[in-house]
Amino acid sequence: MRKTDKKIDNQLRATLTEVCDVLLEENNGFQWLTHSVNYSNFPKSLVITCVFDTNEQLGSFLENNNDNPLLMLVENKLNAVNISIKNVADHVRFDTEENCRDEHSGNWAKRLG
């Protein structure tokens, strides 16, 4: 990883930790988030995965249109550290612990890889 890539990665981790803390406080069932990125194609390659415990909790979150404030939060936090993404919705995915258990025996590395 190049020095500039490491700097971006540190900014991303700090920024997404802030997003995660807000989501944990405000959303029932939200568990954690992670990101993946190919720095040779940054920021286009950035993918943020938000994980809820159950499909029911994720469904409720989406039915109540909570994804829009989440996307705005992500965009605002990234912009604050000079990371600009054209359409944040294209970079954010939602998943559940329930789906990972059912489809990948709880192996997140395999599921996300």
C-alpha positions in Angstrom: 0.0 0.0 0.0 1.4 3.4 -1.0 1.8 6.1 1.6 -1.1 8.1 0.1 -3.3 5.0 0.1 -2.6 4.4 3.8 -3.5 8.0 4.5 -6.9 7.6 2.7 -7.5 4.3 4.4 -6.9 5.9 7.8 -9.4 8.7 6.9 -11.9 6.2 5.7 -11.7 4.1 8.8 -12.0 7.1 11.2 -14.9 8.6 9.2 -16.8 5.3 8.9 -16.3 4.7 12.6 -18.1 7.9 13.2 -20.9 6.8 10.9 -21.1 3.4 12.7 -21.4 5.1 16.1 -24.3 7.2 14.9 -26.0 4.1 13.4 -25.6 2.1 16.5 -27.3 4.8 18.6 -30.1 5.4 16.2 -31.1 2.2 14.5 -32.5 -0.9 16.1 -30.7 -4.0 14.9 -27.8 -2.3 13.3 -24.6 -4.2 14.2 -21.6 -3.0 12.3 -20.2 -1.8 9.0 -17.2 -2.4 6.9 -15.6 -1.2 3.7 -13.6 -2.5 0.8 -11.7 -0.5 -1.8 -9.2 -0.9 -4.6 -7.0 2.2 -4.2 -5.9 2.1 -7.8 -9.6 2.9 -8.6 -10.5 5.1 -5.7 -13.1 6.4 -4.9 -15.1 4.5 -7.6 -14.3 1.1 -6.1 -15.4 2.0 -2.6 -18.0 -0.3 -1.2 -19.5 0.2 2.3 -21.5 -2.7 3.8 -23.9 -2.0 6.6 -24.9 -5.1 8.6 -28.1 -5.6 10.6 -28.8 -8.5 12.8 -31.9 -9.8 11.1 -33.7 -9.5 7.8 -36.8 -8.2 9.7 -34.7 -5.4 11.3 -33.2 -4.4 7.9 -36.6 -4.5 6.3 -38.0 -2.2 8.9 -35.0 0.1 8.5 -35.6 0.3 4.7 -39.4 0.5 5.0 -39.1 3.6 7.2 -36.8 5.2 4.6 -33.9 5.3 7.0 -31.5 4.6 4.2 -31.8 8.2 2.9 -30.5 9.8 6.1 -27.8 7.2 6.3 -26.7 7.9 2.8 -26.6 11.7 3.5 -24.6 11.0 6.7 -22.1 8.9 4.8 -21.8 11.6 2.1 -21.4 14.4 4.6 -18.8 12.6 6.6 -16.8 11.6 3.5 -17.0 15.2 2.1 -15.7 16.5 5.4 -12.4 14.7 4.8 -12.4 15.6 1.1 -13.5 12.3 -0.2 -16.1 13.0 -2.9 -18.4 10.3 -4.3 -20.9 11.1 -7.1 -23.7 8.8 -6.0 -23.2 7.4 -2.5 -26.2 5.0 -2.9 -24.1 3.1 -5.5 -21.4 2.5 -2.9 -23.5 1.4 0.1 -24.8 -2.1 0.5 -27.0 -3.6 3.2 -26.7 -7.1 4.6 -27.6 -9.1 7.7 -26.0 -11.5 10.1 -29.0 -13.8 9.4 -28.2 -14.0 5.7 -24.5 -14.6 6.3 -25.3 -17.4 8.7 -27.8 -19.0 6.3 -25.7 -18.6 3.1 -22.1 -18.6 4.3 -22.2 -20.3 7.7 -21.4 -17.0 9.3 -18.1 -16.6 7.4 -18.1 -12.9 6.6 -14.7 -13.0 4.9 -16.1 -15.5 2.4 -19.3 -13.5 2.0 -17.6 -10.2 1.4 -14.8 -11.6 -0.7 
